[in-house]
Amino acid sequence: MSDALRFGDLVVAAHSPEEPDTEPIGLIAELRRSDCRVLKVGSGRSAWVALAELRRAPEALTRGTLQERIGGLLSLLGAVEIEFSTPEPGRHRLLAGHGPLLPETVDRVREMLGVDLHRYVIRPQGMHRIQSVLEFSFTRE
């Protein structure tokens, strides 16, 4: 199944570690043939992990999480790059690099975030590249 993983997918380690992982869900932030960079959103840390060691995170584990919201936004935007930070508790900033957007996509992003959306800036990056800057609040549902 690891060959089916894509940028922005939520993943967990396929092997249970000897020490319990305090943040088991990761997000694929870069992808190569045999490995990928997995971002742990809570800590802001990332590490390169072999694709064979990962599996898609079960929905029961991701439902209502910040990681699910970020993964959904990346998928909706068709993003290929991510930068994520938490400038203050409960408030998050997502920079997503992607191609051109349709107005309907912008509307869907706004609908997805609803009242949690604080700021949405669309920046041209040159050569058919766009960057969405999203600042939003999140409280676990």
N, CA, C and O atoms as CSV, one atom per row, in Angstrom:
chain,resi,resn,atom,element,x,y,z
A,1,MET,N,N,0.809,-1.192,0.000
A,1,MET,CA,C,0.000,0.000,0.000
A,1,MET,C,C,0.856,1.260,0.000
A,1,MET,O,O,0.378,2.314,-0.421
A,2,SER,N,N,2.090,1.190,0.452
A,2,SER,CA,C,2.917,2.377,0.573
A,2,SER,C,C,3.122,3.089,-0.760
A,2,SER,O,O,3.316,4.305,-0.776
A,3,ASP,N,N,3.083,2.352,-1.898
A,3,ASP,CA,C,3.259,3.005,-3.193
A,3,ASP,C,C,2.057,3.879,-3.547
A,3,ASP,O,O,2.152,4.691,-4.468
A,4,ALA,N,N,0.927,3.740,-2.843
A,4,ALA,CA,C,-0.255,4.546,-3.107
A,4,ALA,C,C,-0.260,5.839,-2.293
A,4,ALA,O,O,-1.152,6.668,-2.474
A,5,LEU,N,N,0.696,6.028,-1.418
A,5,LEU,CA,C,0.727,7.237,-0.607
A,5,LEU,C,C,1.077,8.445,-1.462
A,5,LEU,O,O,1.857,8.356,-2.411
A,6,ARG,N,N,0.467,9.600,-1.094
A,6,ARG,CA,C,0.683,10.833,-1.850
A,6,ARG,C,C,0.975,11.984,-0.887
A,6,ARG,O,O,0.799,11.867,0.326
A,7,PHE,N,N,1.420,13.082,-1.459
A,7,PHE,CA,C,1.657,14.302,-0.699
A,7,PHE,C,C,0.372,14.674,0.048
A,7,PHE,O,O,-0.715,14.652,-0.529
A,8,GLY,N,N,0.504,15.011,1.323
A,8,GLY,CA,C,-0.643,15.435,2.108
A,8,GLY,C,C,-1.408,14.326,2.795
A,8,GLY,O,O,-2.299,14.600,3.599
A,9,ASP,N,N,-1.075,13.059,2.493
A,9,ASP,CA,C,-1.759,11.947,3.144
A,9,ASP,C,C,-1.385,11.884,4.619
A,9,ASP,O,O,-0.277,12.248,5.011
A,10,LEU,N,N,-2.326,11.417,5.423
A,10,LEU,CA,C,-2.084,11.209,6.850
A,10,LEU,C,C,-1.623,9.778,7.041
A,10,LEU,O,O,-2.245,8.842,6.538
A,11,VAL,N,N,-0.527,9.612,7.771
A,11,VAL,CA,C,0.090,8.291,7.908
A,11,VAL,C,C,0.436,7.992,9.361
A,11,VAL,O,O,0.541,8.886,10.200
A,12,VAL,N,N,0.609,6.705,9.624
A,12,VAL,CA,C,1.121,6.214,10.904
A,12,VAL,C,C,2.189,5.179,10.598
A,12,VAL,O,O,2.244,4.639,9.493
A,13,ALA,N,N,3.036,4.905,11.580
A,13,ALA,CA,C,4.074,3.888,11.406
A,13,ALA,C,C,3.425,2.519,11.312
A,13,ALA,O,O,2.509,2.214,12.075
A,14,ALA,N,N,3.887,1.695,10.392
A,14,ALA,CA,C,3.331,0.355,10.203
A,14,ALA,C,C,3.722,-0.573,11.344
A,14,ALA,O,O,2.980,-1.498,11.676
A,15,HIS,N,N,4.877,-0.333,11.941
A,15,HIS,CA,C,5.355,-1.161,13.046
A,15,HIS,C,C,5.149,-0.398,14.337
A,15,HIS,O,O,5.452,0.793,14.419
A,16,SER,N,N,4.637,-1.080,15.342
A,16,SER,CA,C,4.453,-0.382,16.610
A,16,SER,C,C,5.814,-0.196,17.272
A,16,SER,O,O,6.535,-1.172,17.481
A,17,PRO,N,N,6.171,1.025,17.599
A,17,PRO,CA,C,7.474,1.281,18.215
A,17,PRO,C,C,7.508,0.750,19.644
A,17,PRO,O,O,6.469,0.544,20.271
A,18,GLU,N,N,8.722,0.534,20.146
A,18,GLU,CA,C,8.876,0.057,21.520
A,18,GLU,C,C,8.387,1.113,22.509
A,18,GLU,O,O,7.797,0.780,23.537
A,19,GLU,N,N,8.632,2.380,22.197
A,19,GLU,CA,C,8.124,3.471,23.023
A,19,GLU,C,C,6.879,4.019,22.347
A,19,GLU,O,O,6.887,4.221,21.133
A,20,PRO,N,N,5.807,4.268,23.093
A,20,PRO,CA,C,4.596,4.804,22.472
A,20,PRO,C,C,4.854,6.189,21.885
A,20,PRO,O,O,5.520,7.018,22.504
A,21,ASP,N,N,4.330,6.430,20.705
A,21,ASP,CA,C,4.478,7.706,20.020
A,21,ASP,C,C,3.421,8.662,20.559
A,21,ASP,O,O,2.227,8.371,20.488
A,22,THR,N,N,3.854,9.804,21.099
A,22,THR,CA,C,2.906,10.755,21.656
A,22,THR,C,C,2.109,11.457,20.561
A,22,THR,O,O,1.035,11.999,20.825
A,23,GLU,N,N,2.623,11.450,19.347
A,23,GLU,CA,C,1.932,12.045,18.200
A,23,GLU,C,C,1.987,11.039,17.050
A,23,GLU,O,O,2.849,11.148,16.178
A,24,PRO,N,N,1.080,10.063,17.038
A,24,PRO,CA,C,1.184,8.981,16.062
A,24,PRO,C,C,0.875,9.379,14.614
A,24,PRO,O,O,1.374,8.750,13.681
A,25,ILE,N,N,0.062,10.408,14.425
A,25,ILE,CA,C,-0.336,10.792,13.064
A,25,ILE,C,C,0.676,11.759,12.475
A,25,ILE,O,O,1.044,12.752,13.101
A,26,GLY,N,N,1.122,11.455,11.262
A,26,GLY,CA,C,2.009,12.339,10.529
A,26,GLY,C,C,1.388,12.701,9.201
A,26,GLY,O,O,0.434,12.062,8.759
A,27,LEU,N,N,1.926,13.722,8.565
A,27,LEU,CA,C,1.440,14.185,7.279
A,27,LEU,C,C,2.590,14.153,6.289
A,27,LEU,O,O,3.671,14.661,6.587
A,28,ILE,N,N,2.382,13.573,5.130
A,28,ILE,CA,C,3.452,13.504,4.132
A,28,ILE,C,C,3.681,14.900,3.568
A,28,ILE,O,O,2.810,15.466,2.907
A,29,ALA,N,N,4.877,15.452,3.840
A,29,ALA,CA,C,5.217,16.805,3.428
A,29,ALA,C,C,6.134,16.841,2.205
A,29,ALA,O,O,6.205,17.861,1.519
A,30,GLU,N,N,6.828,15.754,1.927
A,30,GLU,CA,C,7.648,15.599,0.723
A,30,GLU,C,C,7.656,14.121,0.397
A,30,GLU,O,O,7.584,13.277,1.290
A,31,LEU,N,N,7.741,13.815,-0.874
A,31,LEU,CA,C,7.659,12.418,-1.278
A,31,LEU,C,C,8.709,12.118,-2.334
A,31,LEU,O,O,8.844,12.830,-3.328
A,32,ARG,N,N,9.453,11.041,-2.090
A,32,ARG,CA,C,10.418,10.548,-3.075
A,32,ARG,C,C,10.049,9.106,-3.400
A,32,ARG,O,O,9.038,8.603,-2.911
A,33,ARG,N,N,10.845,8.443,-4.210
A,33,ARG,CA,C,10.520,7.067,-4.621
A,33,ARG,C,C,10.396,6.086,-3.466
A,33,ARG,O,O,9.436,5.318,-3.397
A,34,SER,N,N,11.363,6.110,-2.564
A,34,SER,CA,C,11.374,5.090,-1.510
A,34,SER,C,C,11.168,5.637,-0.108
A,34,SER,O,O,11.038,4.864,0.842
A,35,ASP,N,N,11.135,6.964,0.039
A,35,ASP,CA,C,10.917,7.534,1.350
A,35,ASP,C,C,10.172,8.855,1.243
A,35,ASP,O,O,9.926,9.363,0.149
A,36,CYS,N,N,9.820,9.396,2.391
A,36,CYS,CA,C,9.109,10.664,2.403
A,36,CYS,C,C,9.419,11.391,3.707
A,36,CYS,O,O,9.859,10.794,4.690
A,37,ARG,N,N,9.176,12.691,3.681
A,37,ARG,CA,C,9.341,13.492,4.889
A,37,ARG,C,C,7.976,13.558,5.551
A,37,ARG,O,O,7.005,14.024,4.954
A,38,VAL,N,N,7.912,13.090,6.780
A,38,VAL,CA,C,6.665,13.061,7.537
A,38,VAL,C,C,6.702,14.198,8.557
A,38,VAL,O,O,7.598,14.272,9.398
A,39,LEU,N,N,5.717,15.072,8.463
A,39,LEU,CA,C,5.594,16.217,9.360
A,39,LEU,C,C,4.666,15.860,10.510
A,39,LEU,O,O,3.547,15.392,10.298
A,40,LYS,N,N,5.141,16.085,11.723
A,40,LYS,CA,C,4.311,15.941,12.914
A,40,LYS,C,C,3.823,17.345,13.255
A,40,LYS,O,O,4.582,18.177,13.753
A,41,VAL,N,N,2.557,17.592,12.982
A,41,VAL,CA,C,1.981,18.928,13.077
A,41,VAL,C,C,2.095,19.513,14.476
A,41,VAL,O,O,2.437,20.687,14.619
A,42,GLY,N,N,1.819,18.738,15.501
A,42,GLY,CA,C,1.837,19.241,16.876
A,42,GLY,C,C,3.187,19.770,17.317
A,42,GLY,O,O,3.277,20.813,17.964
A,43,SER,N,N,4.226,19.046,16.966
A,43,SER,CA,C,5.569,19.444,17.391
A,43,SER,C,C,6.266,20.321,16.355
A,43,SER,O,O,7.238,21.009,16.669
A,44,GLY,N,N,5.769,20.293,15.121
A,44,GLY,CA,C,6.414,21.053,14.056
A,44,GLY,C,C,7.675,20.383,13.527
A,44,GLY,O,O,8.402,20.967,12.724
A,45,ARG,N,N,7.933,19.165,13.973
A,45,ARG,CA,C,9.134,18.431,13.541
A,45,ARG,C,C,8.799,17.499,12.388
A,45,ARG,O,O,7.651,17.098,12.198
A,46,SER,N,N,9.818,17.173,11.636
A,46,SER,CA,C,9.632,16.217,10.548
A,46,SER,C,C,10.844,15.309,10.466
A,46,SER,O,O,11.924,15.633,10.960
A,47,ALA,N,N,10.639,14.164,9.831
A,47,ALA,CA,C,11.717,13.194,9.674
A,47,ALA,C,C,11.487,12.422,8.381
A,47,ALA,O,O,10.353,12.261,7.931
A,48,TRP,N,N,12.579,11.950,7.796
A,48,TRP,CA,C,12.485,11.113,6.609
A,48,TRP,C,C,12.230,9.671,7.040
A,48,TRP,O,O,12.924,9.137,7.905
A,49,VAL,N,N,11.226,9.052,6.428
A,49,VAL,CA,C,10.823,7.693,6.779
A,49,VAL,C,C,10.659,6.889,5.496
A,49,VAL,O,O,10.143,7.401,4.503
A,50,ALA,N,N,11.092,5.640,5.512
A,50,ALA,CA,C,10.914,4.760,4.361
A,50,ALA,C,C,9.423,4.516,4.133
A,50,ALA,O,O,8.678,4.307,5.091
A,51,LEU,N,N,8.987,4.540,2.887
A,51,LEU,CA,C,7.575,4.321,2.577
A,51,LEU,C,C,7.079,2.977,3.085
A,51,LEU,O,O,5.922,2.854,3.486
A,52,ALA,N,N,7.941,1.973,3.071
A,52,ALA,CA,C,7.555,0.634,3.529
A,52,ALA,C,C,7.189,0.621,5.016
A,52,ALA,O,O,6.504,-0.292,5.477
A,53,GLU,N,N,7.640,1.625,5.764
A,53,GLU,CA,C,7.365,1.675,7.203
A,53,GLU,C,C,6.082,2.428,7.538
A,53,GLU,O,O,5.736,2.572,8.711
A,54,LEU,N,N,5.376,2.908,6.519
A,54,LEU,CA,C,4.183,3.719,6.753
A,54,LEU,C,C,2.929,3.060,6.210
A,54,LEU,O,O,2.980,2.255,5.279
A,55,ARG,N,N,1.816,3.414,6.806
A,55,ARG,CA,C,0.514,3.032,6.265
A,55,ARG,C,C,-0.419,4.214,6.468
A,55,ARG,O,O,-0.182,5.072,7.319
A,56,ARG,N,N,-1.469,4.247,5.687
A,56,ARG,CA,C,-2.448,5.316,5.790
A,56,ARG,C,C,-3.075,5.297,7.188
A,56,ARG,O,O,-3.416,4.232,7.702
A,57,ALA,N,N,-3.224,6.460,7.790
A,57,ALA,CA,C,-3.808,6.545,9.135
A,57,ALA,C,C,-5.286,6.169,9.073
A,57,ALA,O,O,-6.000,6.622,8.179
A,58,PRO,N,N,-5.751,5.348,10.013
A,58,PRO,CA,C,-7.168,4.975,10.017
A,58,PRO,C,C,-8.054,6.183,10.319
A,58,PRO,O,O,-7.694,7.038,11.128
A,59,GLU,N,N,-9.196,6.246,9.673
A,59,GLU,CA,C,-10.115,7.375,9.838
A,59,GLU,C,C,-10.520,7.585,11.294
A,59,GLU,O,O,-10.686,8.723,11.734
A,60,ALA,N,N,-10.678,6.498,12.040
A,60,ALA,CA,C,-11.062,6.610,13.444
A,60,ALA,C,C,-10.027,7.401,14.252
A,60,ALA,O,O,-10.371,8.055,15.236
A,61,LEU,N,N,-8.777,7.338,13.838
A,61,LEU,CA,C,-7.697,8.039,14.533
A,61,LEU,C,C,-7.594,9.505,14.090
A,61,LEU,O,O,-7.153,10.353,14.864
A,62,THR,N,N,-7.996,9.803,12.859
A,62,THR,CA,C,-7.814,11.148,12.310
A,62,THR,C,C,-9.065,12.018,12.367
A,62,THR,O,O,-8.968,13.240,12.257
A,63,ARG,N,N,-10.224,11.418,12.534
A,63,ARG,CA,C,-11.487,12.163,12.484
A,63,ARG,C,C,-11.496,13.301,13.504
A,63,ARG,O,O,-11.284,13.088,14.697
A,64,GLY,N,N,-11.746,14.521,13.005
A,64,GLY,CA,C,-11.846,15.684,13.876
A,64,GLY,C,C,-10.533,16.264,14.345
A,64,GLY,O,O,-10.520,17.110,15.239
A,65,THR,N,N,-9.420,15.829,13.761
A,65,THR,CA,C,-8.112,16.320,14.196
A,65,THR,C,C,-7.628,17.479,13.323
A,65,THR,O,O,-8.123,17.699,12.217
A,66,LEU,N,N,-6.663,18.197,13.843
A,66,LEU,CA,C,-6.026,19.264,13.076
A,66,LEU,C,C,-5.363,18.684,11.828
A,66,LEU,O,O,-5.405,19.295,10.761
A,67,GLN,N,N,-4.757,17.513,11.961
A,67,GLN,CA,C,-4.111,16.873,10.811
A,67,GLN,C,C,-5.121,16.601,9.702
A,67,GLN,O,O,-4.810,16.782,8.525
A,68,GLU,N,N,-6.317,16.171,10.062
A,68,GLU,CA,C,-7.352,15.911,9.058
A,68,GLU,C,C,-7.730,17.204,8.343
A,68,GLU,O,O,-7.903,17.216,7.124
A,69,ARG,N,N,-7.857,18.280,9.095
A,69,ARG,CA,C,-8.202,19.564,8.482
A,69,ARG,C,C,-7.109,20.012,7.507
A,69,ARG,O,O,-7.409,20.466,6.403
A,70,ILE,N,N,-5.862,19.886,7.910
A,70,ILE,CA,C,-4.755,20.300,7.042
A,70,ILE,C,C,-4.706,19.420,5.794
A,70,ILE,O,O,-4.569,19.927,4.680
A,71,GLY,N,N,-4.818,18.100,5.978
A,71,GLY,CA,C,-4.831,17.187,4.832
A,71,GLY,C,C,-5.960,17.500,3.867
A,71,GLY,O,O,-5.769,17.455,2.651
A,72,GLY,N,N,-7.133,17.815,4.394
A,72,GLY,CA,C,-8.270,18.176,3.548
A,72,GLY,C,C,-8.019,19.449,2.763
A,72,GLY,O,O,-8.366,19.533,1.585
A,73,LEU,N,N,-7.419,20.438,3.403
A,73,LEU,CA,C,-7.098,21.687,2.714
A,73,LEU,C,C,-6.068,21.461,1.612
A,73,LEU,O,O,-6.207,21.983,0.507
A,74,LEU,N,N,-5.036,20.681,1.918
A,74,LEU,CA,C,-4.008,20.398,0.906
A,74,LEU,C,C,-4.608,19.682,-0.299
A,74,LEU,O,O,-4.275,19.993,-1.443
A,75,SER,N,N,-5.487,18.731,-0.039
A,75,SER,CA,C,-6.142,17.987,-1.114
A,75,SER,C,C,-7.038,18.906,-1.943
A,75,SER,O,O,-7.002,18.866,-3.173
A,76,LEU,N,N,-7.825,19.717,-1.283
A,76,LEU,CA,C,-8.732,20.634,-1.963
A,76,LEU,C,C,-7.975,21.616,-2.856
A,76,LEU,O,O,-8.415,21.916,-3.966
A,77,LEU,N,N,-6.848,22.110,-2.374
A,77,LEU,CA,C,-6.048,23.074,-3.133
A,77,LEU,C,C,-5.180,22.412,-4.206
A,77,LEU,O,O,-4.660,23.099,-5.085
A,78,GLY,N,N,-5.019,21.094,-4.146
A,78,GLY,CA,C,-4.106,20.416,-5.056
A,78,GLY,C,C,-2.669,20.805,-4.761
A,78,GLY,O,O,-1.854,20.955,-5.671
A,79,ALA,N,N,-2.366,20.965,-3.481
A,79,ALA,CA,C,-1.059,21.469,-3.056
A,79,ALA,C,C,0.060,20.466,-3.302
A,79,ALA,O,O,-0.151,19.253,-3.302
A,80,VAL,N,N,1.257,21.010,-3.511
A,80,VAL,CA,C,2.464,20.202,-3.688
A,80,VAL,C,C,3.573,20.632,-2.729
A,80,VAL,O,O,4.627,20.001,-2.666
A,81,GLU,N,N,3.325,21.719,-1.978
A,81,GLU,CA,C,4.279,22.205,-0.987
A,81,GLU,C,C,3.519,22.644,0.248
A,81,GLU,O,O,2.385,23.115,0.157
A,82,ILE,N,N,4.150,22.489,1.404
A,82,ILE,CA,C,3.508,22.900,2.656
A,82,ILE,C,C,4.517,23.525,3.593
A,82,ILE,O,O,5.670,23.104,3.679
A,83,GLU,N,N,4.050,24.540,4.290
A,83,GLU,CA,C,4.759,25.100,5.432
A,83,GLU,C,C,3.669,25.340,6.468
A,83,GLU,O,O,2.636,25.934,6.162
A,84,PHE,N,N,3.899,24.881,7.689
A,84,PHE,CA,C,2.872,24.991,8.717
A,84,PHE,C,C,3.489,25.495,10.003
A,84,PHE,O,O,4.589,25.091,10.381
A,85,SER,N,N,2.766,26.386,10.677
A,85,SER,CA,C,3.241,26.876,11.974
A,85,SER,C,C,2.048,27.201,12.866
A,85,SER,O,O,0.917,27.343,12.402
A,86,THR,N,N,2.334,27.311,14.140
A,86,THR,CA,C,1.337,27.700,15.132
A,86,THR,C,C,1.899,28.924,15.838
A,86,THR,O,O,2.600,28.796,16.842
A,87,PRO,N,N,1.592,30.122,15.313
A,87,PRO,CA,C,2.162,31.337,15.902
A,87,PRO,C,C,1.706,31.608,17.336
A,87,PRO,O,O,2.424,32.240,18.111
A,88,GLU,N,N,0.522,31.131,17.680
A,88,GLU,CA,C,0.031,31.249,19.053
A,88,GLU,C,C,-0.917,30.083,19.306
A,88,GLU,O,O,-1.490,29.541,18.362
A,89,PRO,N,N,-1.089,29.695,20.547
A,89,PRO,CA,C,-1.940,28.532,20.835
A,89,PRO,C,C,-3.341,28.664,20.216
A,89,PRO,O,O,-4.015,29.681,20.375
A,90,GLY,N,N,-3.751,27.618,19.514
A,90,GLY,CA,C,-5.081,27.592,18.906
A,90,GLY,C,C,-5.186,28.295,17.569
A,90,GLY,O,O,-6.213,28.186,16.899
A,91,ARG,N,N,-4.152,29.013,17.163
A,91,ARG,CA,C,-4.170,29.730,15.886
A,91,ARG,C,C,-3.054,29.177,15.005
A,91,ARG,O,O,-1.904,29.086,15.436
A,92,HIS,N,N,-3.393,28.811,13.782
A,92,HIS,CA,C,-2.455,28.126,12.892
A,92,HIS,C,C,-2.290,28.873,11.573
A,92,HIS,O,O,-3.165,29.623,11.140
A,93,ARG,N,N,-1.140,28.641,10.957
A,93,ARG,CA,C,-0.830,29.274,9.668
A,93,ARG,C,C,-0.341,28.204,8.711
A,93,ARG,O,O,0.647,27.518,8.974
A,94,LEU,N,N,-1.043,28.072,7.604
A,94,LEU,CA,C,-0.704,27.093,6.576
A,94,LEU,C,C,-0.356,27.828,5.298
A,94,LEU,O,O,-1.152,28.616,4.786
A,95,LEU,N,N,0.844,27.567,4.782
A,95,LEU,CA,C,1.241,28.063,3.473
A,95,LEU,C,C,1.256,26.856,2.558
A,95,LEU,O,O,2.008,25.908,2.785
A,96,ALA,N,N,0.431,26.883,1.528
A,96,ALA,CA,C,0.315,25.760,0.605
A,96,ALA,C,C,0.640,26.226,-0.805
A,96,ALA,O,O,-0.002,27.135,-1.331
A,97,GLY,N,N,1.646,25.596,-1.418
A,97,GLY,CA,C,2.009,25.897,-2.794
A,97,GLY,C,C,1.240,24.989,-3.738
A,97,GLY,O,O,1.172,23.778,-3.525
A,98,HIS,N,N,0.660,25.570,-4.783
A,98,HIS,CA,C,-0.176,24.807,-5.714
A,98,HIS,C,C,-0.252,25.507,-7.058
A,98,HIS,O,O,0.387,26.539,-7.266
A,99,GLY,N,N,-1.026,24.953,-7.959
A,99,GLY,CA,C,-1.262,25.549,-9.268
A,99,GLY,C,C,-2.428,26.523,-9.216
A,99,GLY,O,O,-2.897,26.882,-8.136
A,100,PRO,N,N,-2.897,26.950,-10.389
A,100,PRO,CA,C,-4.006,27.915,-10.455
A,100,PRO,C,C,-5.256,27.412,-9.727
A,100,PRO,O,O,-5.507,26.210,-9.647
A,101,LEU,N,N,-6.026,28.358,-9.206
A,101,LEU,CA,C,-7.257,28.045,-8.479
A,101,LEU,C,C,-8.476,28.538,-9.245
A,101,LEU,O,O,-8.425,29.556,-9.935
A,102,LEU,N,N,-9.554,27.809,-9.113
A,102,LEU,CA,C,-10.841,28.272,-9.612
A,102,LEU,C,C,-11.543,29.023,-8.486
A,102,LEU,O,O,-11.298,28.728,-7.317
A,103,PRO,N,N,-12.399,29.977,-8.801
A,103,PRO,CA,C,-13.138,30.678,-7.744
A,103,PRO,C,C,-13.933,29.717,-6.850
A,103,PRO,O,O,-14.091,29.970,-5.656
A,104,GLU,N,N,-14.428,28.624,-7.424
A,104,GLU,CA,C,-15.183,27.639,-6.641
A,104,GLU,C,C,-14.312,26.991,-5.568
A,104,GLU,O,O,-14.790,26.673,-4.479
A,105,THR,N,N,-13.039,26.799,-5.882
A,105,THR,CA,C,-12.122,26.204,-4.910
A,105,THR,C,C,-11.921,27.147,-3.738
A,105,THR,O,O,-11.912,26.719,-2.584
A,106,VAL,N,N,-11.761,28.422,-4.030
A,106,VAL,CA,C,-11.607,29.424,-2.971
A,106,VAL,C,C,-12.853,29.416,-2.079
A,106,VAL,O,O,-12.742,29.458,-0.853
A,107,ASP,N,N,-14.024,29.362,-2.687
A,107,ASP,CA,C,-15.270,29.312,-1.916
A,107,ASP,C,C,-15.328,28.060,-1.040
A,107,ASP,O,O,-15.762,28.124,0.110
A,108,ARG,N,N,-14.893,26.930,-1.581
A,108,ARG,CA,C,-14.918,25.679,-0.804
A,108,ARG,C,C,-13.951,25.731,0.382
A,108,ARG,O,O,-14.253,25.204,1.453
A,109,VAL,N,N,-12.789,26.366,0.192
A,109,VAL,CA,C,-11.845,26.537,1.306
A,109,VAL,C,C,-12.493,27.377,2.396
A,109,VAL,O,O,-12.417,27.044,3.578
A,110,ARG,N,N,-13.131,28.469,1.990
A,110,ARG,CA,C,-13.801,29.338,2.963
A,110,ARG,C,C,-14.920,28.595,3.688
A,110,ARG,O,O,-15.093,28.754,4.897
A,111,GLU,N,N,-15.678,27.786,2.955
A,111,GLU,CA,C,-16.741,26.995,3.571
A,111,GLU,C,C,-16.169,25.963,4.543
A,111,GLU,O,O,-16.712,25.752,5.628
A,112,MET,N,N,-15.071,25.325,4.143
A,112,MET,CA,C,-14.458,24.292,4.977
A,112,MET,C,C,-14.015,24.859,6.328
A,112,MET,O,O,-14.196,24.219,7.364
A,113,LEU,N,N,-13.436,26.055,6.312
A,113,LEU,CA,C,-12.922,26.651,7.543
A,113,LEU,C,C,-13.990,27.443,8.297
A,113,LEU,O,O,-13.911,27.588,9.517
A,114,GLY,N,N,-14.975,27.949,7.584
A,114,GLY,CA,C,-16.081,28.674,8.218
A,114,GLY,C,C,-15.600,29.804,9.111
A,114,GLY,O,O,-14.739,30.595,8.727
A,115,VAL,N,N,-16.172,29.869,10.318
A,115,VAL,CA,C,-15.850,30.966,11.239
A,115,VAL,C,C,-14.431,30.857,11.796
A,115,VAL,O,O,-13.928,31.808,12.395
A,116,ASP,N,N,-13.786,29.714,11.605
A,116,ASP,CA,C,-12.403,29.552,12.079
A,116,ASP,C,C,-11.400,30.289,11.204
A,116,ASP,O,O,-10.264,30.509,11.624
A,117,LEU,N,N,-11.799,30.674,9.992
A,117,LEU,CA,C,-10.889,31.357,9.073
A,117,LEU,C,C,-10.669,32.794,9.523
A,117,LEU,O,O,-11.618,33.560,9.690
A,118,HIS,N,N,-9.391,33.148,9.718
A,118,HIS,CA,C,-9.034,34.516,10.102
A,118,HIS,C,C,-8.523,35.307,8.906
A,118,HIS,O,O,-8.793,36.502,8.781
A,119,ARG,N,N,-7.785,34.637,8.034
A,119,ARG,CA,C,-7.145,35.333,6.915
A,119,ARG,C,C,-6.874,34.349,5.793
A,119,ARG,O,O,-6.439,33.222,6.029
A,120,TYR,N,N,-7.137,34.787,4.566
A,120,TYR,CA,C,-6.848,33.962,3.388
A,120,TYR,C,C,-6.242,34.873,2.336
A,120,TYR,O,O,-6.913,35.755,1.799
A,121,VAL,N,N,-4.977,34.654,2.049
A,121,VAL,CA,C,-4.255,35.451,1.063
A,121,VAL,C,C,-3.787,34.516,-0.039
A,121,VAL,O,O,-3.265,33.434,0.232
A,122,ILE,N,N,-3.977,34.938,-1.282
A,122,ILE,CA,C,-3.507,34.168,-2.436
A,122,ILE,C,C,-2.388,34.974,-3.080
A,122,ILE,O,O,-2.592,36.102,-3.530
A,123,ARG,N,N,-1.190,34.365,-3.116
A,123,ARG,CA,C,-0.008,35.051,-3.641
A,123,ARG,C,C,0.468,34.390,-4.933
A,123,ARG,O,O,0.571,33.165,-4.996
A,124,PRO,N,N,0.755,35.180,-5.955
A,124,PRO,CA,C,1.376,34.598,-7.146
A,124,PRO,C,C,2.827,34.249,-6.840
A,124,PRO,O,O,3.525,35.000,-6.158
A,125,GLN,N,N,3.276,33.101,-7.348
A,125,GLN,CA,C,4.652,32.659,-7.124
A,125,GLN,C,C,5.430,32.550,-8.429
A,125,GLN,O,O,6.598,32.162,-8.416
A,126,GLY,N,N,4.805,32.883,-9.553
A,126,GLY,CA,C,5.472,32.840,-10.850
A,126,GLY,C,C,5.324,31.491,-11.540
A,126,GLY,O,O,5.190,30.461,-10.879
A,127,MET,N,N,5.347,31.497,-12.857
A,127,MET,CA,C,5.295,30.286,-13.693
A,127,MET,C,C,4.164,29.346,-13.282
A,127,MET,O,O,4.392,28.166,-13.015
A,128,HIS,N,N,2.942,29.882,-13.235
A,128,HIS,CA,C,1.737,29.100,-12.940
A,128,HIS,C,C,1.743,28.516,-11.535
A,128,HIS,O,O,1.095,27.501,-11.277
A,129,ARG,N,N,2.455,29.140,-10.647
A,129,ARG,CA,C,2.510,28.683,-9.256
A,129,ARG,C,C,1.798,29.716,-8.380
A,129,ARG,O,O,1.931,30.923,-8.581
A,130,ILE,N,N,1.053,29.221,-7.422
A,130,ILE,CA,C,0.296,30.062,-6.500
A,130,ILE,C,C,0.598,29.580,-5.079
A,130,ILE,O,O,0.898,28.406,-4.861
A,131,GLN,N,N,0.516,30.485,-4.136
A,131,GLN,CA,C,0.644,30.110,-2.732
A,131,GLN,C,C,-0.578,30.642,-1.985
A,131,GLN,O,O,-0.897,31.829,-2.057
A,132,SER,N,N,-1.247,29.754,-1.275
A,132,SER,CA,C,-2.347,30.154,-0.402
A,132,SER,C,C,-1.800,30.264,1.008
A,132,SER,O,O,-1.118,29.364,1.498
A,133,VAL,N,N,-2.107,31.374,1.650
A,133,VAL,CA,C,-1.731,31.591,3.045
A,133,VAL,C,C,-3.033,31.598,3.832
A,133,VAL,O,O,-3.869,32.487,3.670
A,134,LEU,N,N,-3.188,30.607,4.672
A,134,LEU,CA,C,-4.406,30.454,5.460
A,134,LEU,C,C,-4.077,30.559,6.939
A,134,LEU,O,O,-3.223,29.830,7.446
A,135,GLU,N,N,-4.751,31.461,7.624
A,135,GLU,CA,C,-4.625,31.559,9.073
A,135,GLU,C,C,-5.988,31.222,9.654
A,135,GLU,O,O,-6.999,31.824,9.294
A,136,PHE,N,N,-5.997,30.253,10.555
A,136,PHE,CA,C,-7.258,29.774,11.092
A,136,PHE,C,C,-7.105,29.269,12.518
A,136,PHE,O,O,-6.004,28.961,12.975
A,137,SER,N,N,-8.224,29.191,13.202
A,137,SER,CA,C,-8.281,28.619,14.540
A,137,SER,C,C,-8.690,27.174,14.423
A,137,SER,O,O,-9.289,26.753,13.433
A,138,PHE,N,N,-8.354,26.419,15.455
A,138,PHE,CA,C,-8.810,25.030,15.458
A,138,PHE,C,C,-8.995,24.567,16.894
A,138,PHE,O,O,-8.106,24.715,17.733
A,139,THR,N,N,-10.139,24.016,17.152
A,139,THR,CA,C,-10.384,23.321,18.411
A,139,THR,C,C,-10.937,21.971,18.033
A,139,THR,O,O,-11.782,21.861,17.144
A,140,ARG,N,N,-10.469,20.954,18.698
A,140,ARG,CA,C,-10.888,19.583,18.370
A,140,ARG,C,C,-12.404,19.459,18.463
A,140,ARG,O,O,-13.026,19.873,19.440
A,141,GLU,N,N,-12.980,18.868,17.402
A,141,GLU,CA,C,-14.433,18.723,17.317
A,141,GLU,C,C,-14.917,17.570,18.150
A,141,GLU,O,O,-16.118,17.303,18.195
